[in-house]
Amino acid sequence: MSIAYSRKKKINGIILDILIALVVFACVFPFAWMVMTSIKTRVQTINPAIWIFRPTLENYRAIFQKRDLFLYIKNSLVVVVFTTVISIALGTFAAYGLARFQFSRKEDVAYWILSLRMLPPMAVVIPFFLFGRFLGLLDTHLLLILVYLSFNIPFTIWMMRGFIEDIPKELEEAAWVDGCSRYQGLRRIIFPLIAPGIAATSIFCVIQSWNEFALAFFLTSFNARTVPTTVTFFLSVLGVIWGEMASVGVIATIPVLIFALFVQKYLVRGLTFGAIKS
Amino acid sequence: MKKSKEHYAFILPSLLTLVVIVIFPTIFLWYVSFTNYDLTMGWSKRSLVGVSNFAYLAWEDKDFWHSLRISLLFMVFTVVLEFVLGLAIALLFNRRIRGKRLWMSFLIIPMVITPTIISLIWKLMINTEYGVLNFILSWFLIGKINWLGFENAHWSVIMVDIWSWTPFVTLILYAGLQSLPQEPYEAAIVDGATPTQVFYYLTLPLLRPMILIAVLLRSIDSLKIFDVVYGLTQGGPGNSTELMSMHIYRLGFQHTNWIGRASANAIVLLVIITFFTTILLRIMRKSTREGF
């Protein structure tokens, strides 16, 4: 009986392993298909039976030479870097205030801030579109940087609050006893300890801002256009250029994937705004 | 406790920024929703029209009700399926596996790829004539499916959303499973509970806070969805996939330029999302106080 039992257990284990392999395959396949499509010729992209072929870099050449991808990457970088730096600077201080002081209605304030992170982009974009029109700010980096702060600041405050609360208060208090002011303590004790948290939070801000579409789509047209909005080039009914689309996809995705691997440890924390620390 | 104002110096810069870039625009959105403003007229020509934009949505705009209905259906289907699949996959991973960390890191891919890119790569994969999905299905003698046709488009959008966000639920619930206390399980085994009983009476109740947070976060996000729909179907064919954000876009920016009516619709979406956000935040507040 025990042999039958252990055999059954072994077969079960194999079935479960196969299921895991299927899940991993399903997650990876569309990405792999995109990479493959990006190195196919135009005729090959519309033939799903071709899995092994001679790769071409023609599509990559085309998107940089014909489609100004450099400009859009530059725009994305400018917007992403500024909105991230401003969010981290403002948000970390606010997070410290929430983590280390007691004041009335503190949690109300904190949760009110978090609720702003949930706003639908369509509710944010209409007023920003009109302000942009009135002030002549449409299609500028500035407008996009500002509007991205609306989701990055609440996110940063919540993430950083958790990281700061993880550090024992006593460390800071010891520094104060030694004659440090609050700001000196913050700089010498807290800051080095939360540096990994700042790095992780920054990466989350970068990924969110880099991937954002709805706001960029309405608020930019050419000069400040970001990478995700370039997909509209490929939506025309006539002759979808799948190879070029896929190479834009690969270029846009690779940095995000690399960044995501760095923050894998904090992923659950980031996805739940610090509510679940794994 | 001594009354100190020191915290203001830390918190105020962020608060003021948020008031300027979020609160003020939201108030402005409410204001515009009560005007007849459209993009073809000068701002000074606008006039207040009371609730007539809302009345228009409610009584005249059949597409509004359609978009509300399919948005809620979209939310229910994606959230339920992502929860069931996400939990199943989390349980699959919740045992000894060689190279588990590596396998799990592949789950991140669908979540972090730029959503518009996801929509286009899927658009290629589910093309009726030369999509790889129909090609693979043909091995199993399944005929060509018109994934983006009138009948199926809504399901295809749901399918893509499930692909990209099931790992989100999996990661949260896996983290939950890993943090469960051991003692109740030992007690259950001593008492002779079957695995099914352990799952229903122990695992699920213990996971409750994580499940609620994951489900509510997904509900809110799925109501907000714009990018994937825009890339995949642009609301079509007809208006079969015109979810609420797409309808707001069509009212305000495509063809009609009715910003007033689009704002009213955006307010409706805002109110629905606020409802779910309130529940989510109440649960988060409760569970952080009690601790996980």
Interface residues (C-beta under 8 A of the other chain):
Chain A: L16 D17 L19 I20 V23 V24 A26 C27 V28 P30 F31 W33 M34 T37 T45 I46 N47 P48 A49 L90 G91 F93 A94 Y96 G97 L98 R100 F101 Q102 F103 E107 V109 Y111 I113 L114 S115 L116 M118 L119 P120 P121 M122 A123 V124 I126 P127 F128 L130 F131 F134 L146 V147 L149 S150 I153 P154 I157 R182 I207 W210 N211 F213 A214 F217 F218 V227 P228 T229 V231 F234 L235 V240 W242 M245 A246 V248 G249 A252 T253 V256 L257 A260 L261 Q264 L267 V268 L271 T272 A275 I276 S278
Chain B: M1 S4 E6 H7 Y8 A9 F10 I11 P13 S14 L15 T17 L18 I21 V22 P25 T26 F28 L29 V32 W43 I89 L92 F93 R95 I97 W103 S105 F106 L107 I108 I109 P110 M111 V112 I113 T114 P115 T116 I117 I118 S119 L120 I121 W122 L124 M125 E129 Y130 G131 V132 N134 F135 W163 P167 F168 L171 I172 A175 G176 Q178 S179 M210 I213 A214 L217 I220 L223 K224 F226 D227 Y230 G231 Q234 M244 S245 I248 Y249 G252 F253 I259 A262 S263 A266 I267 L269 L270 I273 T274 F276 T277 T278 L280 L281 M284 R285 S287 T288 F292
